[in-house]
Amino acid sequence: MDGRTGAALHLLLAVALCLLCACSLMPATPQEPAGPSETAPPVPDGGTPDAVPAEPRRAAVIDQLYTLQPNPGFIEKVTGQLEDCGFAVDLYQGDEVTVDLYRRLSGLGYRLIIFRAHSGLLSGDGDVVRKTSLFTNEEYSERKHVAAQLADQLAKARIDQRFPYVFSIREEFVTEGMEGRFDGTVIVMMGCSCLRLEDLAGAFVSRGASSYLGWHATVELGYVDRATPYLLRQLCGEGITIQSAVDETMAAVGPDPTYGAKLKYYPAGSGGRTLLKLTG
């Protein structure tokens, strides 16, 4: 090795040592902590990774009687029954029960609606008419809902002379005045004579309801407040049809003890199906 070659080697060794020293003095780059593994969550049997849990069916309780004849025990019991049956429950009480609520009701997506409301076959002046009327809690006025009144969709009604007149709806309101359609909804009517005639029942079914249950004559509120929770317990039973639920209710609680009103359903074809099948 000559002198020039030796000098070159010494120079290269010096550079390498400098680079080695520089690298050893640089702070180490911190390592990112290992994150959780992004494995897909377990999939239930028969499901898919993208499956979205089904929303609960929705039910409504229309408590038009709340202002004059409240029964919080009934509301608590029925709400609990419906929730146990898989329904999310909305409650409308007193002054919330208006003509506009009834107008929107068919488009709100409820699969079961319970009307704790006055109803009957009497007009405001006491004359018998051949139409079933369902009460709201909205005070009657000739100046309100004029078009609907002129179309015979609404009438004035009252319980008796001690109470003010309120608006009531008739079959024409259901068929012509409501917005949207029921989606196989089951209707439970707790008022008087809701199935004495089939006019209001037929209107609800034509609007998309699957079954309509109610009493065929006058009922006392105490009786119907006891009978309805029993009916709901039957309806929510596994494999129990509408007809079986009605028959079981009548066998257990009997007709109204004062007026002899019996629980019925409409249309006849819905009797062989269960609440779950009817409401999806």
Phi and psi restraints in degrees (value plus and minus 20) as a CYANA .aco file:
   2 ASP   PHI    -104.2   -64.2
   2 ASP   PSI     157.5   197.5
   3 GLY   PHI     -84.9   -44.9
   3 GLY   PSI     -57.3   -17.3
   4 ARG   PHI     -89.1   -49.1
   4 ARG   PSI     -59.6   -19.6
   5 THR   PHI     -85.3   -45.3
   5 THR   PSI     -61.9   -21.9
   6 GLY   PHI     -82.2   -42.2
   6 GLY   PSI     -59.8   -19.8
   7 ALA   PHI     -85.5   -45.5
   7 ALA   PSI     -58.0   -18.0
   8 ALA   PHI     -85.0   -45.0
   8 ALA   PSI     -60.6   -20.6
   9 LEU   PHI     -85.1   -45.1
   9 LEU   PSI     -60.6   -20.6
  10 HIS   PHI     -81.5   -41.5
  10 HIS   PSI     -58.8   -18.8
  11 LEU   PHI     -85.3   -45.3
  11 LEU   PSI     -63.8   -23.8
  12 LEU   PHI     -84.2   -44.2
  12 LEU   PSI     -60.6   -20.6
  13 LEU   PHI     -83.5   -43.5
  13 LEU   PSI     -57.3   -17.3
  14 ALA   PHI     -86.3   -46.3
  14 ALA   PSI     -63.0   -23.0
  15 VAL   PHI     -83.0   -43.0
  15 VAL   PSI     -63.6   -23.6
  16 ALA   PHI     -81.3   -41.3
  16 ALA   PSI     -61.7   -21.7
  17 LEU   PHI     -84.6   -44.6
  17 LEU   PSI     -59.0   -19.0
  18 CYS   PHI     -82.7   -42.7
  18 CYS   PSI     -64.1   -24.1
  19 LEU   PHI     -84.3   -44.3
  19 LEU   PSI     -58.9   -18.9
  20 LEU   PHI     -84.5   -44.5
  20 LEU   PSI     -62.5   -22.5
  21 CYS   PHI     -85.6   -45.6
  21 CYS   PSI     -60.1   -20.1
  22 ALA   PHI     -83.3   -43.3
  22 ALA   PSI     -61.3   -21.3
  23 CYS   PHI     -86.1   -46.1
  23 CYS   PSI     -56.7   -16.7
  24 SER   PHI     -91.3   -51.3
  24 SER   PSI     -41.2    -1.2
  25 LEU   PHI    -109.1   -69.1
  25 LEU   PSI     -35.3     4.7
  26 MET   PHI     -94.0   -54.0
  26 MET   PSI     115.8   155.8
  27 PRO   PHI     -84.1   -44.1
  27 PRO   PSI     123.1   163.1
  28 ALA   PHI     -90.2   -50.2
  28 ALA   PSI     120.1   160.1
  29 THR   PHI     -91.7   -51.7
  29 THR   PSI     103.1   143.1
  30 PRO   PHI     -81.7   -41.7
  30 PRO   PSI     121.1   161.1
  31 GLN   PHI    -106.6   -66.6
  31 GLN   PSI     115.0   155.0
  32 GLU   PHI     -86.2   -46.2
  32 GLU   PSI     113.8   153.8
  33 PRO   PHI     -83.4   -43.4
  33 PRO   PSI     125.1   165.1
  34 ALA   PHI     -86.2   -46.2
  34 ALA   PSI     105.7   145.7
  35 GLY   PHI    -100.5   -60.5
  35 GLY   PSI     150.4   190.4
  36 PRO   PHI     -84.7   -44.7
  36 PRO   PSI     126.1   166.1
  37 SER   PHI     -87.1   -47.1
  37 SER   PSI     116.5   156.5
  38 GLU   PHI    -109.7   -69.7
  38 GLU   PSI      39.3    79.3
  39 THR   PHI    -104.1   -64.1
  39 THR   PSI     129.0   169.0
  40 ALA   PHI     -87.9   -47.9
  40 ALA   PSI     121.9   161.9
  41 PRO   PHI     -82.9   -42.9
  41 PRO   PSI     135.4   175.4
  42 PRO   PHI     -79.6   -39.6
  42 PRO   PSI     122.0   162.0
  43 VAL   PHI    -124.1   -84.1
  43 VAL   PSI     107.7   147.7
  44 PRO   PHI     -79.4   -39.4
  44 PRO   PSI     134.9   174.9
  45 ASP   PHI     -74.7   -34.7
  45 ASP   PSI     110.1   150.1
  46 GLY   PHI      63.8   103.8
  46 GLY   PSI     -23.7    16.3
  47 GLY   PHI    -117.0   -77.0
  47 GLY   PSI    -196.7  -156.7
  48 THR   PHI    -150.6  -110.6
  48 THR   PSI     137.1   177.1
  49 PRO   PHI     -77.5   -37.5
  49 PRO   PSI     -49.4    -9.4
  50 ASP   PHI    -115.3   -75.3
  50 ASP   PSI     -12.4    27.6
  51 ALA   PHI     -86.5   -46.5
  51 ALA   PSI     116.1   156.1
  52 VAL   PHI    -125.8   -85.8
  52 VAL   PSI     110.5   150.5
  53 PRO   PHI     -77.4   -37.4
  53 PRO   PSI     118.9   158.9
  54 ALA   PHI     -87.9   -47.9
  54 ALA   PSI     119.2   159.2
  55 GLU   PHI     -92.0   -52.0
  55 GLU   PSI     127.8   167.8
  56 PRO   PHI     -86.2   -46.2
  56 PRO   PSI     129.4   169.4
  57 ARG   PHI     -83.5   -43.5
  57 ARG   PSI     131.1   171.1
  58 ARG   PHI    -130.4   -90.4
  58 ARG   PSI     120.4   160.4
  59 ALA   PHI    -148.9  -108.9
  59 ALA   PSI     135.0   175.0
  60 ALA   PHI    -149.1  -109.1
  60 ALA   PSI     121.4   161.4
  61 VAL   PHI    -133.4   -93.4
  61 VAL   PSI      97.9   137.9
  62 ILE   PHI    -120.7   -80.7
  62 ILE   PSI      81.1   121.1
  63 ASP   PHI    -121.0   -81.0
  63 ASP   PSI      53.0    93.0
  64 GLN   PHI     -84.2   -44.2
  64 GLN   PSI     -45.3    -5.3
  65 LEU   PHI    -101.7   -61.7
  65 LEU   PSI     -22.3    17.7
  66 TYR   PHI     -77.1   -37.1
  66 TYR   PSI     -61.8   -21.8
  67 THR   PHI     -85.0   -45.0
  67 THR   PSI     -62.0   -22.0
  68 LEU   PHI    -117.8   -77.8
  68 LEU   PSI     -52.4   -12.4
  69 GLN   PHI    -159.8  -119.8
  69 GLN   PSI      47.6    87.6
  70 PRO   PHI     -90.8   -50.8
  70 PRO   PSI     130.9   170.9
  71 ASN   PHI    -165.7  -125.7
  71 ASN   PSI      60.8   100.8
  72 PRO   PHI     -81.4   -41.4
  72 PRO   PSI     -50.3   -10.3
  73 GLY   PHI     -83.1   -43.1
  73 GLY   PSI     -60.3   -20.3
  74 PHE   PHI     -83.4   -43.4
  74 PHE   PSI     -66.6   -26.6
  75 ILE   PHI     -81.7   -41.7
  75 ILE   PSI     -64.2   -24.2
  76 GLU   PHI     -82.7   -42.7
  76 GLU   PSI     -63.0   -23.0
  77 LYS   PHI     -86.3   -46.3
  77 LYS   PSI     -67.3   -27.3
  78 VAL   PHI     -86.4   -46.4
  78 VAL   PSI     -60.7   -20.7
  79 THR   PHI     -81.0   -41.0
  79 THR   PSI     -63.5   -23.5
  80 GLY   PHI     -82.6   -42.6
  80 GLY   PSI     -61.3   -21.3
  81 GLN   PHI     -81.3   -41.3
  81 GLN   PSI     -65.1   -25.1
  82 LEU   PHI     -86.6   -46.6
  82 LEU   PSI     -59.8   -19.8
  83 GLU   PHI     -85.3   -45.3
  83 GLU   PSI     -60.2   -20.2
  84 ASP   PHI     -84.2   -44.2
  84 ASP   PSI     -45.3    -5.3
  85 CYS   PHI    -106.5   -66.5
  85 CYS   PSI     -20.2    19.8
  86 GLY   PHI      77.4   117.4
  86 GLY   PSI      -6.5    33.5
  87 PHE   PHI    -120.1   -80.1
  87 PHE   PSI     123.4   163.4
  88 ALA   PHI    -110.2   -70.2
  88 ALA   PSI     110.8   150.8
  89 VAL   PHI    -132.0   -92.0
  89 VAL   PSI     111.0   151.0
  90 ASP   PHI    -129.9   -89.9
  90 ASP   PSI     120.0   160.0
  91 LEU   PHI    -138.7   -98.7
  91 LEU   PSI     109.6   149.6
  92 TYR   PHI    -139.1   -99.1
  92 TYR   PSI     106.8   146.8
  93 GLN   PHI    -153.4  -113.4
  93 GLN   PSI     129.7   169.7
  94 GLY   PHI      35.8    75.8
  94 GLY   PSI    -141.8  -101.8
  95 ASP   PHI     -91.3   -51.3
  95 ASP   PSI     -27.9    12.1
  96 GLU   PHI     -93.3   -53.3
  96 GLU   PSI     -37.2     2.8
  97 VAL   PHI    -109.4   -69.4
  97 VAL   PSI      68.5   108.5
  98 THR   PHI    -138.1   -98.1
  98 THR   PSI     154.1   194.1
  99 VAL   PHI     -80.0   -40.0
  99 VAL   PSI     -62.0   -22.0
 100 ASP   PHI     -85.2   -45.2
 100 ASP   PSI     -55.7   -15.7
 101 LEU   PHI     -81.9   -41.9
 101 LEU   PSI     -68.3   -28.3
 102 TYR   PHI     -80.5   -40.5
 102 TYR   PSI     -56.2   -16.2
 103 ARG   PHI     -84.2   -44.2
 103 ARG   PSI     -58.5   -18.5
 104 ARG   PHI    -106.0   -66.0
 104 ARG   PSI     -33.7     6.3
 105 LEU   PHI     -78.7   -38.7
 105 LEU   PSI     -58.5   -18.5
 106 SER   PHI     -89.2   -49.2
 106 SER   PSI     -38.2     1.8
 107 GLY   PHI    -123.0   -83.0
 107 GLY   PSI     -10.0    30.0
 108 LEU   PHI    -114.9   -74.9
 108 LEU   PSI     -20.0    20.0
 109 GLY   PHI      63.1   103.1
 109 GLY   PSI      -3.6    36.4
 110 TYR   PHI     -97.7   -57.7
 110 TYR   PSI     120.4   160.4
 111 ARG   PHI    -120.0   -80.0
 111 ARG   PSI     -35.6     4.4
 112 LEU   PHI    -165.3  -125.3
 112 LEU   PSI     110.4   150.4
 113 ILE   PHI    -150.5  -110.5
 113 ILE   PSI     107.8   147.8
 114 ILE   PHI    -130.4   -90.4
 114 ILE   PSI     102.4   142.4
 115 PHE   PHI    -121.6   -81.6
 115 PHE   PSI      84.0   124.0
 116 ARG   PHI    -112.1   -72.1
 116 ARG   PSI      62.8   102.8
 117 ALA   PHI    -167.5  -127.5
 117 ALA   PSI     129.8   169.8
 118 HIS   PHI     -87.4   -47.4
 118 HIS   PSI     128.8   168.8
 119 SER   PHI    -177.2  -137.2
 119 SER   PSI     150.6   190.6
 120 GLY   PHI     149.9   189.9
 120 GLY   PSI    -194.8  -154.8
 121 LEU   PHI    -132.7   -92.7
 121 LEU   PSI      -5.0    35.0
 122 LEU   PHI    -124.2   -84.2
 122 LEU   PSI     119.8   159.8
 123 SER   PHI    -102.8   -62.8
 123 SER   PSI     157.9   197.9
 124 GLY   PHI     -80.2   -40.2
 124 GLY   PSI     -51.6   -11.6
 125 ASP   PHI    -113.7   -73.7
 125 ASP   PSI     -12.6    27.4
 126 GLY   PHI      72.2   112.2
 126 GLY   PSI     -24.3    15.7
 127 ASP   PHI     -96.6   -56.6
 127 ASP   PSI     118.3   158.3
 128 VAL   PHI     -90.8   -50.8
 128 VAL   PSI     111.0   151.0
 129 VAL   PHI    -142.7  -102.7
 129 VAL   PSI     138.0   178.0
 130 ARG   PHI    -115.2   -75.2
 130 ARG   PSI      24.1    64.1
 131 LYS   PHI    -160.8  -120.8
 131 LYS   PSI     121.7   161.7
 132 THR   PHI    -106.0   -66.0
 132 THR   PSI     115.4   155.4
 133 SER   PHI    -140.0  -100.0
 133 SER   PSI     116.7   156.7
 134 LEU   PHI    -132.7   -92.7
 134 LEU   PSI     104.2   144.2
 135 PHE   PHI     -95.2   -55.2
 135 PHE   PSI     123.2   163.2
 136 THR   PHI    -117.6   -77.6
 136 THR   PSI    -193.1  -153.1
 137 ASN   PHI    -135.9   -95.9
 137 ASN   PSI       0.4    40.4
 138 GLU   PHI    -113.7   -73.7
 138 GLU   PSI     103.6   143.6
 139 GLU   PHI     -79.0   -39.0
 139 GLU   PSI     117.6   157.6
 140 TYR   PHI     -93.1   -53.1
 140 TYR   PSI     121.7   161.7
 141 SER   PHI    -169.4  -129.4
 141 SER   PSI     118.1   158.1
 142 GLU   PHI     -85.9   -45.9
 142 GLU   PSI     -40.9    -0.9
 143 ARG   PHI    -109.7   -69.7
 143 ARG   PSI     -24.4    15.6
 144 LYS   PHI    -128.5   -88.5
 144 LYS   PSI     126.8   166.8
 145 HIS   PHI      30.5    70.5
 145 HIS   PSI      26.1    66.1
 146 VAL   PHI     -81.7   -41.7
 146 VAL   PSI     -65.8   -25.8
 147 ALA   PHI     -81.6   -41.6
 147 ALA   PSI     -61.6   -21.6
 148 ALA   PHI     -87.2   -47.2
 148 ALA   PSI     -54.6   -14.6
 149 GLN   PHI     -87.7   -47.7
 149 GLN   PSI     -62.6   -22.6
 150 LEU   PHI     -86.0   -46.0
 150 LEU   PSI     -48.1    -8.1
 151 ALA   PHI    -105.4   -65.4
 151 ALA   PSI     -14.2    25.8
 152 ASP   PHI      45.0    85.0
 152 ASP   PSI       5.5    45.5
 153 GLN   PHI    -103.8   -63.8
 153 GLN   PSI     -46.8    -6.8
 154 LEU   PHI    -144.4  -104.4
 154 LEU   PSI     134.7   174.7
 155 ALA   PHI    -164.9  -124.9
 155 ALA   PSI     142.6   182.6
 156 LYS   PHI    -110.8   -70.8
 156 LYS   PSI     123.4   163.4
 157 ALA   PHI    -170.1  -130.1
 157 ALA   PSI     134.3   174.3
 158 ARG   PHI    -171.8  -131.8
 158 ARG   PSI     138.9   178.9
 159 ILE   PHI     -86.5   -46.5
 159 ILE   PSI     -72.1   -32.1
 160 ASP   PHI    -181.5  -141.5
 160 ASP   PSI    -190.3  -150.3
 161 GLN   PHI     -85.4   -45.4
 161 GLN   PSI     -35.2     4.8
 162 ARG   PHI    -100.3   -60.3
 162 ARG   PSI     -32.1     7.9
 163 PHE   PHI    -139.5   -99.5
 163 PHE   PSI     131.8   171.8
 164 PRO   PHI     -92.9   -52.9
 164 PRO   PSI     141.5   181.5
 165 TYR   PHI     -92.8   -52.8
 165 TYR   PSI     124.0   164.0
 166 VAL   PHI    -149.1  -109.1
 166 VAL   PSI     147.4   187.4
 167 PHE   PHI     -94.7   -54.7
 167 PHE   PSI     123.1   163.1
 168 SER   PHI    -148.5  -108.5
 168 SER   PSI     133.2   173.2
 169 ILE   PHI    -125.6   -85.6
 169 ILE   PSI     132.5   172.5
 170 ARG   PHI    -142.9  -102.9
 170 ARG   PSI    -198.3  -158.3
 171 GLU   PHI     -77.6   -37.6
 171 GLU   PSI     -56.2   -16.2
 172 GLU   PHI     -83.3   -43.3
 172 GLU   PSI     -51.7   -11.7
 173 PHE   PHI     -85.6   -45.6
 173 PHE   PSI     -61.8   -21.8
 174 VAL   PHI     -86.6   -46.6
 174 VAL   PSI     -64.9   -24.9
 175 THR   PHI     -98.7   -58.7
 175 THR   PSI     -49.5    -9.5
 176 GLU   PHI    -137.4   -97.4
 176 GLU   PSI     -45.6    -5.6
 177 GLY   PHI    -123.0   -83.0
 177 GLY   PSI     -37.2     2.8
 178 MET   PHI     -97.2   -57.2
 178 MET   PSI     136.5   176.5
 179 GLU   PHI    -127.7   -87.7
 179 GLU   PSI     110.2   150.2
 180 GLY   PHI      60.7   100.7
 180 GLY   PSI    -193.6  -153.6
 181 ARG   PHI    -152.5  -112.5
 181 ARG   PSI     128.5   168.5
 182 PHE   PHI     -88.7   -48.7
 182 PHE   PSI     130.1   170.1
 183 ASP   PHI    -131.9   -91.9
 183 ASP   PSI      52.6    92.6
 184 GLY   PHI      46.5    86.5
 184 GLY   PSI       6.2    46.2
 185 THR   PHI     -87.0   -47.0
 185 THR   PSI     119.7   159.7
 186 VAL   PHI    -114.9   -74.9
 186 VAL   PSI     108.2   148.2
 187 ILE   PHI    -127.4   -87.4
 187 ILE   PSI     107.9   147.9
 188 VAL   PHI    -137.7   -97.7
 188 VAL   PSI      94.4   134.4
 189 MET   PHI    -120.5   -80.5
 189 MET   PSI     108.2   148.2
 190 MET   PHI    -123.6   -83.6
 190 MET   PSI     -19.3    20.7
 191 GLY   PHI    -105.9   -65.9
 191 GLY   PSI    -197.6  -157.6
 192 CYS   PHI     -96.5   -56.5
 192 CYS   PSI     118.9   158.9
 193 SER   PHI      35.8    75.8
 193 SER   PSI      12.8    52.8
 194 CYS   PHI     -92.6   -52.6
 194 CYS   PSI     -36.9     3.1
 195 LEU   PHI    -149.5  -109.5
 195 LEU   PSI       9.3    49.3
 196 ARG   PHI     -86.6   -46.6
 196 ARG   PSI     -62.5   -22.5
 197 LEU   PHI    -134.9   -94.9
 197 LEU   PSI     149.2   189.2
 198 GLU   PHI    -128.6   -88.6
 198 GLU   PSI      -6.6    33.4
 199 ASP   PHI     -86.3   -46.3
 199 ASP   PSI     -71.4   -31.4
 200 LEU   PHI     -90.6   -50.6
 200 LEU   PSI     -59.1   -19.1
 201 ALA   PHI     -80.3   -40.3
 201 ALA   PSI     -66.0   -26.0
 202 GLY   PHI     -82.6   -42.6
 202 GLY   PSI     -55.0   -15.0
 203 ALA   PHI     -87.1   -47.1
 203 ALA   PSI     -62.6   -22.6
 204 PHE   PHI     -83.7   -43.7
 204 PHE   PSI     -61.7   -21.7
 205 VAL   PHI     -86.2   -46.2
 205 VAL   PSI     -60.3   -20.3
 206 SER   PHI     -85.2   -45.2
 206 SER   PSI     -41.4    -1.4
 207 ARG   PHI    -108.9   -68.9
 207 ARG   PSI     -18.7    21.3
 208 GLY   PHI      95.2   135.2
 208 GLY   PSI     -22.7    17.3
 209 ALA   PHI     -88.8   -48.8
 209 ALA   PSI     128.8   168.8
 210 SER   PHI    -114.8   -74.8
 210 SER   PSI     -49.9    -9.9
 211 SER   PHI    -174.8  -134.8
 211 SER   PSI     127.9   167.9
 212 TYR   PHI    -153.7  -113.7
 212 TYR   PSI      99.0   139.0
 213 LEU   PHI    -135.1   -95.1
 213 LEU   PSI     118.6   158.6
 214 GLY   PHI    -191.8  -151.8
 214 GLY   PSI     154.2   194.2
 215 TRP   PHI    -114.5   -74.5
 215 TRP   PSI     128.4   168.4
 216 HIS   PHI    -111.2   -71.2
 216 HIS   PSI     -22.7    17.3
 217 ALA   PHI    -168.9  -128.9
 217 ALA   PSI    -193.3  -153.3
 218 THR   PHI     -82.7   -42.7
 218 THR   PSI     120.0   160.0
 219 VAL   PHI    -148.0  -108.0
 219 VAL   PSI     129.5   169.5
 220 GLU   PHI    -106.5   -66.5
 220 GLU   PSI     123.0   163.0
 221 LEU   PHI     -84.0   -44.0
 221 LEU   PSI     -60.0   -20.0
 222 GLY   PHI     -79.1   -39.1
 222 GLY   PSI     -59.8   -19.8
 223 TYR   PHI     -86.2   -46.2
 223 TYR   PSI     -69.0   -29.0
 224 VAL   PHI     -91.6   -51.6
 224 VAL   PSI     -47.4    -7.4
 225 ASP   PHI     -88.7   -48.7
 225 ASP   PSI     -43.5    -3.5
 226 ARG   PHI    -107.2   -67.2
 226 ARG   PSI     -58.2   -18.2
 227 ALA   PHI     -92.8   -52.8
 227 ALA   PSI     -55.4   -15.4
 228 THR   PHI     -85.1   -45.1
 228 THR   PSI     -65.1   -25.1
 229 PRO   PHI     -79.7   -39.7
 229 PRO   PSI     -55.3   -15.3
 230 TYR   PHI     -84.8   -44.8
 230 TYR   PSI     -62.6   -22.6
 231 LEU   PHI     -78.8   -38.8
 231 LEU   PSI     -65.3   -25.3
 232 LEU   PHI     -83.7   -43.7
 232 LEU   PSI     -57.8   -17.8
 233 ARG   PHI     -80.9   -40.9
 233 ARG   PSI     -58.8   -18.8
 234 GLN   PHI     -89.5   -49.5
 234 GLN   PSI     -64.6   -24.6
 235 LEU   PHI     -81.0   -41.0
 235 LEU   PSI     -53.9   -13.9
 236 CYS   PHI    -104.1   -64.1
 236 CYS   PSI     -25.5    14.5
 237 GLY   PHI     -90.4   -50.4
 237 GLY   PSI     123.8   163.8
 238 GLU   PHI     -84.8   -44.8
 238 GLU   PSI     104.6   144.6
 239 GLY   PHI      57.1    97.1
 239 GLY   PSI     -14.2    25.8
 240 ILE   PHI    -108.3   -68.3
 240 ILE   PSI     103.1   143.1
 241 THR   PHI     -99.4   -59.4
 241 THR   PSI     147.9   187.9
 242 ILE   PHI     -77.9   -37.9
 242 ILE   PSI     -67.1   -27.1
 243 GLN   PHI     -82.0   -42.0
 243 GLN   PSI     -63.8   -23.8
 244 SER   PHI     -83.7   -43.7
 244 SER   PSI     -60.2   -20.2
 245 ALA   PHI     -83.1   -43.1
 245 ALA   PSI     -62.0   -22.0
 246 VAL   PHI     -85.4   -45.4
 246 VAL   PSI     -66.2   -26.2
 247 ASP   PHI     -82.5   -42.5
 247 ASP   PSI     -63.2   -23.2
 248 GLU   PHI     -84.4   -44.4
 248 GLU   PSI     -59.8   -19.8
 249 THR   PHI     -84.3   -44.3
 249 THR   PSI     -64.7   -24.7
 250 MET   PHI     -86.1   -46.1
 250 MET   PSI     -55.7   -15.7
 251 ALA   PHI     -88.1   -48.1
 251 ALA   PSI     -54.8   -14.8
 252 ALA   PHI    -104.4   -64.4
 252 ALA   PSI     -65.8   -25.8
 253 VAL   PHI    -124.6   -84.6
 253 VAL   PSI     -37.5     2.5
 254 GLY   PHI      55.1    95.1
 254 GLY   PSI     154.9   194.9
 255 PRO   PHI     -87.9   -47.9
 255 PRO   PSI     148.7   188.7
 256 ASP   PHI     -76.3   -36.3
 256 ASP   PSI     107.0   147.0
 257 PRO   PHI     -87.7   -47.7
 257 PRO   PSI     -41.1    -1.1
 258 THR   PHI    -114.6   -74.6
 258 THR   PSI     -65.0   -25.0
 259 TYR   PHI    -129.3   -89.3
 259 TYR   PSI     -27.6    12.4
 260 GLY   PHI      54.4    94.4
 260 GLY   PSI      -4.0    36.0
 261 ALA   PHI     -85.3   -45.3
 261 ALA   PSI     117.7   157.7
 262 LYS   PHI    -135.6   -95.6
 262 LYS   PSI     127.6   167.6
 263 LEU   PHI     -99.7   -59.7
 263 LEU   PSI     112.9   152.9
 264 LYS   PHI    -155.2  -115.2
 264 LYS   PSI     156.1   196.1
 265 TYR   PHI    -161.8  -121.8
 265 TYR   PSI     140.2   180.2
 266 TYR   PHI    -168.3  -128.3
 266 TYR   PSI     122.7   162.7
 267 PRO   PHI     -99.3   -59.3
 267 PRO   PSI     149.7   189.7
 268 ALA   PHI     -79.9   -39.9
 268 ALA   PSI     -53.4   -13.4
 269 GLY   PHI     -86.5   -46.5
 269 GLY   PSI     -37.7     2.3
 270 SER   PHI    -102.1   -62.1
 270 SER   PSI     -30.7     9.3
 271 GLY   PHI     -84.7   -44.7
 271 GLY   PSI     -47.5    -7.5
 272 GLY   PHI    -108.6   -68.6
 272 GLY   PSI     -15.4    24.6
 273 ARG   PHI    -132.7   -92.7
 273 ARG   PSI     137.4   177.4
 274 THR   PHI    -114.0   -74.0
 274 THR   PSI     144.9   184.9
 275 LEU   PHI     -79.6   -39.6
 275 LEU   PSI     -61.4   -21.4
 276 LEU   PHI     -82.6   -42.6
 276 LEU   PSI     -62.3   -22.3
 277 LYS   PHI     -87.2   -47.2
 277 LYS   PSI     -58.3   -18.3
 278 LEU   PHI     -92.9   -52.9
 278 LEU   PSI     -54.7   -14.7
 279 THR   PHI    -120.8   -80.8
 279 THR   PSI     -21.3    18.7
